[in-house]
Amino acid sequence: MPAMPEIILNVDDNEPGRYATTRILNRAGFQVIEAGTGKEALRLARSASPQLVVLDVNLPDISGIDVCRQLKTDPATASIMVLQVSATNIAVLDRVSSLSAGADSFLVEPMEPEELEAVARALLRLHRTEAELRRSLAERELLLREVNHRVKNSLQLVLSMLSLQGGEFREAGAKELFAKAIARVTAIASIHERLYQDTDPLSIDMQTYLNGLCAELARAGIGDERHADLRTDLEPLRLPTENGVSLALIVNELVMNALKHGRPTDRSAIIRVSLHQVEAGQARLTIADNGPGMSPDQAGHTAKPASGLGSRLINMLVRQLNGELRIEHTDGYAAHITFPLQATATWSSKS
C-alpha cells in the first residue's frame, strides 16, 4: 500500500498568502489543512494530528508565538514540528522569541517555493526520526517491564520453594539459615516488584523501597519474637537500580543482624535506619541499634565485621558501591556506609 501523505497545517489569516502556501505544499505531494486563527489552529492540531504546522506570527486572536508555545507544552501536540513564518516580525529578537517558544525553524516571507518545500521536507524527516525514537523507547520500556515481571515471578517461585524446604527442618540453626536466605531473596524480589510498577525502570526510589523493606523485616521477627522498634529516617533519593539492589541487601543483612543480636536485655530494642546525602556527591547509610554491642577488646572504630557469610556479603556490596564501611560500638552497634552518588539515567517513555 502507498504511504499516506503527511499532513501539514497551514495557519495564516491572510487568504491570498494562505492559498499560495497551500498550493506550493500540495504540489510537493503533501496533504494540507488550513486555519485562519490561532484558536482554530489549536483545535485542528489536536483533532487532525498534523506532522507539521506552518504558522504565521501575526494572527487576529492569538499571537502565532503563543500558539507555538501552547502546542509545544501540550503533551498531545508537543511532537508536532512548527515552522514559524512572518513578513513583518523578522528582526533578530522576533526570531529568537519564536524559537524560544518552541518553533523548530523560522522563514521570512515571501519565500521561494523551493525553499519552503525543502524546509518542510527537512522538518518532516526530523519528525519521522523522533517518532521512530519514541517507538523504540516505548518498546524498550515494555521489554524492561516484561523482564522485571518475569524475574519477579521467578524469584517468587524460588521463595516458595525455599519456604517449603525450610518447613522440613527441625534444627534451629538450619531454620535460621533458611529464614536469612528467604529474606535475601525477598529483598531482591521487592526491587523487581517496584521496577515493574515504577514509571522509571532505570532507577529506584530508595525512600519508598527501604521503608517497605524495613516494615517487612520488622514483621518477620527474625531470630526473636519480641517486638523491636524499627525506625527509619530516609531522604528521598533515587539511585541507579544496581546501586539500589546493593544498598537494599546491605540494609537487609544489617537489620537482620540487629534483630537477632542487637536487642538489649533491660529495655526495648530500637533499630534505626537512615539514608542521607552528607555532602555534594556523597551519601551515607547508617544502621544502628541500642543493643549490647561488642566488648571493649572486640570494638574498634574501623573494625571489620565478623567473617560470617553475612559480613562477607556486606563487605562485597560496599565495594560494589565504591563505599567505605565504618563501625562504632558506642551505646550499641552502628554501621556507617558512605558511598558516592552516581548520576541517575533519566527515562522518558512519552510517545
Disulfide bonds with the S-S distance in Angstrom:
none
